[in-house]
Amino acid sequence: MNEEPRNWDKELGDIDKAIARQPVPAPAPPPGVTKPATQPPRRFVALTWFWTALALVLAVALPLWPNDKSCGLRLVFYIGAAGIALLMGVLGALSSWSYRRGLAHLLSLLVIVWAGIMAAREILPRSGYARQELQWGCPQEPPAAVPAPAPTEN
């Protein structure tokens, strides 16, 4: 092994020159200081308020449901409407959280709670959780009695 000894001074001088050619990084801000946030595009803010307003309208409409919701298909439609209100509330909450809209977020969370309560009022008595038990399906009415033919006089 015939290696020449390394010239450390020359190699370290080359490293120093390479470091000197690098751009100087910007100083980091002091702890606790954040850069001003850029505003999100207007269409995303409008979409946030759309989800929130739609959820709010649906949640307000739930107690004003015009049809009987005691059983059957009408009950399924009511629970579906409550589920849609809940879904719109979740979309509004996620969107308002990501675009930092506090009032929209609060309203969306209230809609989620309200729609959940309205759905639970119908689901829990039918699942055996409440004292009063209700049925999912409508009770069958007995078939109408067919009147006996009247005797004819000949």
mmCIF file of the C-alpha atoms, coordinates in Angstrom:
data_MODEL
# 
_entry.id   MODEL 
# 
loop_
_atom_site.group_PDB 
_atom_site.id 
_atom_site.type_symbol 
_atom_site.label_atom_id 
_atom_site.label_alt_id 
_atom_site.label_comp_id 
_atom_site.label_asym_id 
_atom_site.label_entity_id 
_atom_site.label_seq_id 
_atom_site.pdbx_PDB_ins_code 
_atom_site.Cartn_x 
_atom_site.Cartn_y 
_atom_site.Cartn_z 
_atom_site.occupancy 
_atom_site.B_iso_or_equiv 
_atom_site.pdbx_formal_charge 
_atom_site.auth_seq_id 
_atom_site.auth_comp_id 
_atom_site.auth_asym_id 
_atom_site.auth_atom_id 
_atom_site.pdbx_PDB_model_num 
ATOM 1   C CA . MET A 1 1   ? 0.000    0.000   0.000  1.00 0.00 ? 1   MET A CA 1 
ATOM 2   C CA . ASN A 1 2   ? 1.766    2.919   -1.306 1.00 0.00 ? 2   ASN A CA 1 
ATOM 3   C CA . GLU A 1 3   ? -0.559   5.756   -0.440 1.00 0.00 ? 3   GLU A CA 1 
ATOM 4   C CA . GLU A 1 4   ? 0.612    9.267   -0.283 1.00 0.00 ? 4   GLU A CA 1 
ATOM 5   C CA . PRO A 1 5   ? -0.290   11.044  2.917  1.00 0.00 ? 5   PRO A CA 1 
ATOM 6   C CA . ARG A 1 6   ? -3.361   13.210  2.598  1.00 0.00 ? 6   ARG A CA 1 
ATOM 7   C CA . ASN A 1 7   ? -3.041   16.952  2.674  1.00 0.00 ? 7   ASN A CA 1 
ATOM 8   C CA . TRP A 1 8   ? -5.705   17.794  5.196  1.00 0.00 ? 8   TRP A CA 1 
ATOM 9   C CA . ASP A 1 9   ? -5.121   21.516  4.986  1.00 0.00 ? 9   ASP A CA 1 
ATOM 10  C CA . LYS A 1 10  ? -5.861   21.518  1.261  1.00 0.00 ? 10  LYS A CA 1 
ATOM 11  C CA . GLU A 1 11  ? -8.988   19.321  1.640  1.00 0.00 ? 11  GLU A CA 1 
ATOM 12  C CA . LEU A 1 12  ? -10.373  21.408  4.500  1.00 0.00 ? 12  LEU A CA 1 
ATOM 13  C CA . GLY A 1 13  ? -9.659   24.582  2.516  1.00 0.00 ? 13  GLY A CA 1 
ATOM 14  C CA . ASP A 1 14  ? -11.709  23.135  -0.402 1.00 0.00 ? 14  ASP A CA 1 
ATOM 15  C CA . ILE A 1 15  ? -14.565  22.374  1.975  1.00 0.00 ? 15  ILE A CA 1 
ATOM 16  C CA . ASP A 1 16  ? -14.440  25.915  3.378  1.00 0.00 ? 16  ASP A CA 1 
ATOM 17  C CA . LYS A 1 17  ? -14.628  27.344  -0.162 1.00 0.00 ? 17  LYS A CA 1 
ATOM 18  C CA . ALA A 1 18  ? -17.651  25.128  -0.996 1.00 0.00 ? 18  ALA A CA 1 
ATOM 19  C CA . ILE A 1 19  ? -19.405  26.260  2.149  1.00 0.00 ? 19  ILE A CA 1 
ATOM 20  C CA . ALA A 1 20  ? -18.662  29.915  1.370  1.00 0.00 ? 20  ALA A CA 1 
ATOM 21  C CA . ARG A 1 21  ? -20.322  29.551  -2.069 1.00 0.00 ? 21  ARG A CA 1 
ATOM 22  C CA . GLN A 1 22  ? -23.623  28.338  -0.506 1.00 0.00 ? 22  GLN A CA 1 
ATOM 23  C CA . PRO A 1 23  ? -26.372  30.974  -0.057 1.00 0.00 ? 23  PRO A CA 1 
ATOM 24  C CA . VAL A 1 24  ? -26.964  32.145  3.485  1.00 0.00 ? 24  VAL A CA 1 
ATOM 25  C CA . PRO A 1 25  ? -30.323  30.846  4.771  1.00 0.00 ? 25  PRO A CA 1 
ATOM 26  C CA . ALA A 1 26  ? -32.863  33.343  6.071  1.00 0.00 ? 26  ALA A CA 1 
ATOM 27  C CA . PRO A 1 27  ? -32.883  33.567  9.846  1.00 0.00 ? 27  PRO A CA 1 
ATOM 28  C CA . ALA A 1 28  ? -35.687  31.680  11.551 1.00 0.00 ? 28  ALA A CA 1 
ATOM 29  C CA . PRO A 1 29  ? -38.326  33.814  13.258 1.00 0.00 ? 29  PRO A CA 1 
ATOM 30  C CA . PRO A 1 30  ? -38.161  33.902  17.036 1.00 0.00 ? 30  PRO A CA 1 
ATOM 31  C CA . PRO A 1 31  ? -40.323  31.361  18.863 1.00 0.00 ? 31  PRO A CA 1 
ATOM 32  C CA . GLY A 1 32  ? -43.960  32.377  19.217 1.00 0.00 ? 32  GLY A CA 1 
ATOM 33  C CA . VAL A 1 33  ? -43.935  34.603  16.131 1.00 0.00 ? 33  VAL A CA 1 
ATOM 34  C CA . THR A 1 34  ? -45.749  33.267  13.086 1.00 0.00 ? 34  THR A CA 1 
ATOM 35  C CA . LYS A 1 35  ? -45.802  34.533  9.568  1.00 0.00 ? 35  LYS A CA 1 
ATOM 36  C CA . PRO A 1 36  ? -49.029  36.197  8.493  1.00 0.00 ? 36  PRO A CA 1 
ATOM 37  C CA . ALA A 1 37  ? -51.321  33.608  6.934  1.00 0.00 ? 37  ALA A CA 1 
ATOM 38  C CA . THR A 1 38  ? -52.353  34.057  3.359  1.00 0.00 ? 38  THR A CA 1 
ATOM 39  C CA . GLN A 1 39  ? -56.057  34.359  2.713  1.00 0.00 ? 39  GLN A CA 1 
ATOM 40  C CA . PRO A 1 40  ? -57.712  31.280  1.191  1.00 0.00 ? 40  PRO A CA 1 
ATOM 41  C CA . PRO A 1 41  ? -59.292  31.703  -2.231 1.00 0.00 ? 41  PRO A CA 1 
ATOM 42  C CA . ARG A 1 42  ? -62.765  33.202  -2.114 1.00 0.00 ? 42  ARG A CA 1 
ATOM 43  C CA . ARG A 1 43  ? -64.400  30.179  -3.705 1.00 0.00 ? 43  ARG A CA 1 
ATOM 44  C CA . PHE A 1 44  ? -63.304  27.966  -0.803 1.00 0.00 ? 44  PHE A CA 1 
ATOM 45  C CA . VAL A 1 45  ? -64.672  30.409  1.741  1.00 0.00 ? 45  VAL A CA 1 
ATOM 46  C CA . ALA A 1 46  ? -67.942  30.553  -0.213 1.00 0.00 ? 46  ALA A CA 1 
ATOM 47  C CA . LEU A 1 47  ? -68.084  26.757  -0.322 1.00 0.00 ? 47  LEU A CA 1 
ATOM 48  C CA . THR A 1 48  ? -67.529  26.634  3.435  1.00 0.00 ? 48  THR A CA 1 
ATOM 49  C CA . TRP A 1 49  ? -70.459  28.945  4.022  1.00 0.00 ? 49  TRP A CA 1 
ATOM 50  C CA . PHE A 1 50  ? -72.563  26.996  1.510  1.00 0.00 ? 50  PHE A CA 1 
ATOM 51  C CA . TRP A 1 51  ? -72.084  23.736  3.426  1.00 0.00 ? 51  TRP A CA 1 
ATOM 52  C CA . THR A 1 52  ? -72.743  25.489  6.723  1.00 0.00 ? 52  THR A CA 1 
ATOM 53  C CA . ALA A 1 53  ? -75.888  27.297  5.510  1.00 0.00 ? 53  ALA A CA 1 
ATOM 54  C CA . LEU A 1 54  ? -77.287  24.153  3.904  1.00 0.00 ? 54  LEU A CA 1 
ATOM 55  C CA . ALA A 1 55  ? -76.682  22.171  7.087  1.00 0.00 ? 55  ALA A CA 1 
ATOM 56  C CA . LEU A 1 56  ? -78.305  24.901  9.159  1.00 0.00 ? 56  LEU A CA 1 
ATOM 57  C CA . VAL A 1 57  ? -81.407  25.022  6.950  1.00 0.00 ? 57  VAL A CA 1 
ATOM 58  C CA . LEU A 1 58  ? -81.775  21.240  7.065  1.00 0.00 ? 58  LEU A CA 1 
ATOM 59  C CA . ALA A 1 59  ? -81.327  21.158  10.832 1.00 0.00 ? 59  ALA A CA 1 
ATOM 60  C CA . VAL A 1 60  ? -83.954  23.863  11.344 1.00 0.00 ? 60  VAL A CA 1 
ATOM 61  C CA . ALA A 1 61  ? -86.355  21.974  9.048  1.00 0.00 ? 61  ALA A CA 1 
ATOM 62  C CA . LEU A 1 62  ? -86.135  18.711  11.006 1.00 0.00 ? 62  LEU A CA 1 
ATOM 63  C CA . PRO A 1 63  ? -88.483  19.700  13.858 1.00 0.00 ? 63  PRO A CA 1 
ATOM 64  C CA . LEU A 1 64  ? -90.843  21.206  11.285 1.00 0.00 ? 64  LEU A CA 1 
ATOM 65  C CA . TRP A 1 65  ? -91.140  17.904  9.382  1.00 0.00 ? 65  TRP A CA 1 
ATOM 66  C CA . PRO A 1 66  ? -94.634  18.039  7.834  1.00 0.00 ? 66  PRO A CA 1 
ATOM 67  C CA . ASN A 1 67  ? -95.332  14.306  7.556  1.00 0.00 ? 67  ASN A CA 1 
ATOM 68  C CA . ASP A 1 68  ? -96.000  11.671  10.153 1.00 0.00 ? 68  ASP A CA 1 
ATOM 69  C CA . LYS A 1 69  ? -92.730  9.985   11.091 1.00 0.00 ? 69  LYS A CA 1 
ATOM 70  C CA . SER A 1 70  ? -94.033  7.249   13.344 1.00 0.00 ? 70  SER A CA 1 
ATOM 71  C CA . CYS A 1 71  ? -93.287  4.224   11.166 1.00 0.00 ? 71  CYS A CA 1 
ATOM 72  C CA . GLY A 1 72  ? -92.506  2.758   7.805  1.00 0.00 ? 72  GLY A CA 1 
ATOM 73  C CA . LEU A 1 73  ? -91.167  4.584   4.800  1.00 0.00 ? 73  LEU A CA 1 
ATOM 74  C CA . ARG A 1 74  ? -91.955  8.009   6.260  1.00 0.00 ? 74  ARG A CA 1 
ATOM 75  C CA . LEU A 1 75  ? -89.674  7.177   9.196  1.00 0.00 ? 75  LEU A CA 1 
ATOM 76  C CA . VAL A 1 76  ? -86.901  6.110   6.814  1.00 0.00 ? 76  VAL A CA 1 
ATOM 77  C CA . PHE A 1 77  ? -87.194  9.410   4.934  1.00 0.00 ? 77  PHE A CA 1 
ATOM 78  C CA . TYR A 1 78  ? -87.032  11.380  8.177  1.00 0.00 ? 78  TYR A CA 1 
ATOM 79  C CA . ILE A 1 79  ? -83.945  9.518   9.408  1.00 0.00 ? 79  ILE A CA 1 
ATOM 80  C CA . GLY A 1 80  ? -82.417  9.995   5.955  1.00 0.00 ? 80  GLY A CA 1 
ATOM 81  C CA . ALA A 1 81  ? -83.039  13.745  6.161  1.00 0.00 ? 81  ALA A CA 1 
ATOM 82  C CA . ALA A 1 82  ? -81.436  13.823  9.608  1.00 0.00 ? 82  ALA A CA 1 
ATOM 83  C CA . GLY A 1 83  ? -78.471  11.893  8.213  1.00 0.00 ? 83  GLY A CA 1 
ATOM 84  C CA . ILE A 1 84  ? -78.092  14.355  5.332  1.00 0.00 ? 84  ILE A CA 1 
ATOM 85  C CA . ALA A 1 85  ? -78.215  17.272  7.764  1.00 0.00 ? 85  ALA A CA 1 
ATOM 86  C CA . LEU A 1 86  ? -75.553  15.523  9.837  1.00 0.00 ? 86  LEU A CA 1 
ATOM 87  C CA . LEU A 1 87  ? -73.394  14.928  6.746  1.00 0.00 ? 87  LEU A CA 1 
ATOM 88  C CA . MET A 1 88  ? -73.696  18.562  5.645  1.00 0.00 ? 88  MET A CA 1 
ATOM 89  C CA . GLY A 1 89  ? -72.744  19.625  9.166  1.00 0.00 ? 89  GLY A CA 1 
ATOM 90  C CA . VAL A 1 90  ? -69.631  17.450  9.032  1.00 0.00 ? 90  VAL A CA 1 
ATOM 91  C CA . LEU A 1 91  ? -68.676  18.868  5.615  1.00 0.00 ? 91  LEU A CA 1 
ATOM 92  C CA . GLY A 1 92  ? -69.192  22.396  6.913  1.00 0.00 ? 92  GLY A CA 1 
ATOM 93  C CA . ALA A 1 93  ? -67.162  21.664  10.053 1.00 0.00 ? 93  ALA A CA 1 
ATOM 94  C CA . LEU A 1 94  ? -64.243  20.172  8.132  1.00 0.00 ? 94  LEU A CA 1 
ATOM 95  C CA . SER A 1 95  ? -64.221  22.965  5.574  1.00 0.00 ? 95  SER A CA 1 
ATOM 96  C CA . SER A 1 96  ? -64.529  25.728  8.166  1.00 0.00 ? 96  SER A CA 1 
ATOM 97  C CA . TRP A 1 97  ? -61.763  24.157  10.247 1.00 0.00 ? 97  TRP A CA 1 
ATOM 98  C CA . SER A 1 98  ? -59.348  24.063  7.334  1.00 0.00 ? 98  SER A CA 1 
ATOM 99  C CA . TYR A 1 99  ? -60.104  27.636  6.221  1.00 0.00 ? 99  TYR A CA 1 
ATOM 100 C CA . ARG A 1 100 ? -60.222  29.076  9.756  1.00 0.00 ? 100 ARG A CA 1 
ATOM 101 C CA . ARG A 1 101 ? -63.837  30.252  9.834  1.00 0.00 ? 101 ARG A CA 1 
ATOM 102 C CA . GLY A 1 102 ? -64.783  30.220  13.501 1.00 0.00 ? 102 GLY A CA 1 
ATOM 103 C CA . LEU A 1 103 ? -68.467  31.122  13.288 1.00 0.00 ? 103 LEU A CA 1 
ATOM 104 C CA . ALA A 1 104 ? -69.096  28.644  10.485 1.00 0.00 ? 104 ALA A CA 1 
ATOM 105 C CA . HIS A 1 105 ? -67.323  25.965  12.502 1.00 0.00 ? 105 HIS A CA 1 
ATOM 106 C CA . LEU A 1 106 ? -69.412  26.657  15.599 1.00 0.00 ? 106 LEU A CA 1 
ATOM 107 C CA . LEU A 1 107 ? -72.657  26.576  13.591 1.00 0.00 ? 107 LEU A CA 1 
ATOM 108 C CA . SER A 1 108 ? -71.629  23.330  11.903 1.00 0.00 ? 108 SER A CA 1 
ATOM 109 C CA . LEU A 1 109 ? -70.870  21.694  15.237 1.00 0.00 ? 109 LEU A CA 1 
ATOM 110 C CA . LEU A 1 110 ? -74.261  22.802  16.577 1.00 0.00 ? 110 LEU A CA 1 
ATOM 111 C CA . VAL A 1 111 ? -75.936  21.306  13.511 1.00 0.00 ? 111 VAL A CA 1 
ATOM 112 C CA . ILE A 1 112 ? -74.108  18.010  14.059 1.00 0.00 ? 112 ILE A CA 1 
ATOM 113 C CA . VAL A 1 113 ? -75.321  17.838  17.658 1.00 0.00 ? 113 VAL A CA 1 
ATOM 114 C CA . TRP A 1 114 ? -78.886  18.889  16.774 1.00 0.00 ? 114 TRP A CA 1 
ATOM 115 C CA . ALA A 1 115 ? -79.242  16.468  13.841 1.00 0.00 ? 115 ALA A CA 1 
ATOM 116 C CA . GLY A 1 116 ? -77.827  13.692  15.997 1.00 0.00 ? 116 GLY A CA 1 
ATOM 117 C CA . ILE A 1 117 ? -80.371  14.416  18.732 1.00 0.00 ? 117 ILE A CA 1 
ATOM 118 C CA . MET A 1 118 ? -83.257  14.513  16.249 1.00 0.00 ? 118 MET A CA 1 
ATOM 119 C CA . ALA A 1 119 ? -82.203  11.187  14.720 1.00 0.00 ? 119 ALA A CA 1 
ATOM 120 C CA . ALA A 1 120 ? -81.613  9.607   18.126 1.00 0.00 ? 120 ALA A CA 1 
ATOM 121 C CA . ARG A 1 121 ? -85.132  10.570  19.219 1.00 0.00 ? 121 ARG A CA 1 
ATOM 122 C CA . GLU A 1 122 ? -86.510  8.316   16.508 1.00 0.00 ? 122 GLU A CA 1 
ATOM 123 C CA . ILE A 1 123 ? -83.903  5.545   16.486 1.00 0.00 ? 123 ILE A CA 1 
ATOM 124 C CA . LEU A 1 124 ? -83.380  4.832   20.197 1.00 0.00 ? 124 LEU A CA 1 
ATOM 125 C CA . PRO A 1 125 ? -87.000  3.896   21.076 1.00 0.00 ? 125 PRO A CA 1 
ATOM 126 C CA . ARG A 1 126 ? -86.994  1.473   18.143 1.00 0.00 ? 126 ARG A CA 1 
ATOM 127 C CA . SER A 1 127 ? -83.689  -0.140  19.077 1.00 0.00 ? 127 SER A CA 1 
ATOM 128 C CA . GLY A 1 128 ? -84.797  -1.080  22.598 1.00 0.00 ? 128 GLY A CA 1 
ATOM 129 C CA . TYR A 1 129 ? -82.726  1.576   24.342 1.00 0.00 ? 129 TYR A CA 1 
ATOM 130 C CA . ALA A 1 130 ? -85.587  3.748   25.645 1.00 0.00 ? 130 ALA A CA 1 
ATOM 131 C CA . ARG A 1 131 ? -88.400  2.833   28.045 1.00 0.00 ? 131 ARG A CA 1 
ATOM 132 C CA . GLN A 1 132 ? -91.053  3.314   25.412 1.00 0.00 ? 132 GLN A CA 1 
ATOM 133 C CA . GLU A 1 133 ? -90.551  0.787   22.639 1.00 0.00 ? 133 GLU A CA 1 
ATOM 134 C CA . LEU A 1 134 ? -91.738  1.620   19.153 1.00 0.00 ? 134 LEU A CA 1 
ATOM 135 C CA . GLN A 1 135 ? -91.827  -0.455  16.005 1.00 0.00 ? 135 GLN A CA 1 
ATOM 136 C CA . TRP A 1 136 ? -89.914  0.233   12.790 1.00 0.00 ? 136 TRP A CA 1 
ATOM 137 C CA . GLY A 1 137 ? -92.739  -0.963  10.585 1.00 0.00 ? 137 GLY A CA 1 
ATOM 138 C CA . CYS A 1 138 ? -96.324  0.158   10.664 1.00 0.00 ? 138 CYS A CA 1 
ATOM 139 C CA . PRO A 1 139 ? -98.812  -2.200  12.312 1.00 0.00 ? 139 PRO A CA 1 
ATOM 140 C CA . GLN A 1 140 ? -100.790 -4.275  9.856  1.00 0.00 ? 140 GLN A CA 1 
ATOM 141 C CA . GLU A 1 141 ? -104.453 -3.432  9.697  1.00 0.00 ? 141 GLU A CA 1 
ATOM 142 C CA . PRO A 1 142 ? -106.740 -6.444  9.611  1.00 0.00 ? 142 PRO A CA 1 
ATOM 143 C CA . PRO A 1 143 ? -108.258 -6.999  6.172  1.00 0.00 ? 143 PRO A CA 1 
ATOM 144 C CA . ALA A 1 144 ? -111.614 -5.413  5.717  1.00 0.00 ? 144 ALA A CA 1 
ATOM 145 C CA . ALA A 1 145 ? -114.425 -7.844  6.328  1.00 0.00 ? 145 ALA A CA 1 
ATOM 146 C CA . VAL A 1 146 ? -116.286 -8.702  3.181  1.00 0.00 ? 146 VAL A CA 1 
ATOM 147 C CA . PRO A 1 147 ? -119.998 -8.370  3.858  1.00 0.00 ? 147 PRO A CA 1 
ATOM 148 C CA . ALA A 1 148 ? -122.005 -11.517 3.335  1.00 0.00 ? 148 ALA A CA 1 
ATOM 149 C CA . PRO A 1 149 ? -124.252 -11.403 0.307  1.00 0.00 ? 149 PRO A CA 1 
ATOM 150 C CA . ALA A 1 150 ? -127.788 -10.447 1.171  1.00 0.00 ? 150 ALA A CA 1 
ATOM 151 C CA . PRO A 1 151 ? -130.317 -13.198 0.686  1.00 0.00 ? 151 PRO A CA 1 
ATOM 152 C CA . THR A 1 152 ? -132.527 -12.599 -2.283 1.00 0.00 ? 152 THR A CA 1 
ATOM 153 C CA . GLU A 1 153 ? -136.181 -13.341 -2.171 1.00 0.00 ? 153 GLU A CA 1 
ATOM 154 C CA . ASN A 1 154 ? -137.664 -15.198 -5.122 1.00 0.00 ? 154 ASN A CA 1 
# 
